[in-house]
Amino acid sequence: LAVGRISRDASLDLGHRLDYVILQEECETPRALVRFIGFGKLFSAFICPLNPGFCEVATHLGENWNKAIFSWMCINYKLDSTVHHNAFARTLPTPTQILLTVTKYFKWPHVGIIASSEDIWMYTVKELATTFRNHRLPVGIVTYMQKGEKCIENTWNKIKEVNNVKIILLCMPSIPIGGQEQAALLTKALEMGLADGRYIFVSYDTLLYSLPYQNNSFNVFDNDSKLQEAYDAVLTITLDSGERTFYEAFREAKESGEKIRYLEATQVSPLFGTIYDAIYFMAMAMDSAQKKGVRVSGANIAEHTKNFSYPGFSHRVETDSCGKVLTNYVILDTDGQENQLFPTHLLDMSLGSVLSLGQATHFPNEVPPKPDSSCWFDPYVLCTEG
């Protein structure tokens, strides 16, 4: 869909015919890297990797091949150095930047992380924990979830042993898009009395796409009062959909007779929009380089991601003078009784600030976790005594 629209976009001058190949990325990180090495001579640029575990190595390879790499999943903070990684570009703000902004706003620096045992999530967690610690924030525990009720119970028992943790990041598919592991995890938390407001649970995967919440009911909660009650302790952070939701944008594309005619919007992951935007992002960079008379190469394409604006799949995408994506995010909440999510805060990424939207956040037992000292977020002050 993206390539077809790019080819018809009269405002773009790419200097090349754009085509695509879908590369199957292995689930196991070492095998994924070995397979990626074999792609070097075949393609001009990459929208990848999906596994943060080999982002830095893949970027080094891209530089050696003189091929640009565009990614929304890579969270290694070292990749933001254009001096060392001049062929890499982010198509979304880094998820850690969003999380750090939220933790600072609520003054909840102490973090715990629970991940699915799949490779992609295990490596995500490692990079997340490293980034938080590099910002001097205490990551109290990192643990991996095994299947089975007893194993889930053991996971929560490990969490209970750690003091001060306020936010627990859940690195696994989230409940609104059908995440069964997260559903089992939160239901067990409720049964063990841990969804009472002492912790705030934050889904990681919703940072990577625009969850359609406007005029949308999440039927997964309809026949499961326990799950609905447990989800009251969750804050969902997702891309602001802007003028229209992902579902609305998808239906418009379908009705226009484009290549997605055989699919219903609700059958498709909202990650579809993120991938679409990444491909268009690359085309905008190629266009910018071409119009400035620069030879289209990996470093030149990545360099020309600055100061452009284009209509993404469901919202406008803009970059600043450094090539940083300025897409806004919203914090969504539920009242613990209905099957809808509503926005409580807007994250303005151009300012790095959190703005209240006038809708109060509903915490279990109506009491939020106690905020910690703001010294955790002051780089010139050393926090002591907790």
Summary of the structure (lengths in Angstrom):
residues: 386
radius of gyration: 21.0
end to end distance: 51.7
largest distance: 62.9
contacts: 1233
relative contact order: 0.14
helix: 39%
strand: 16%
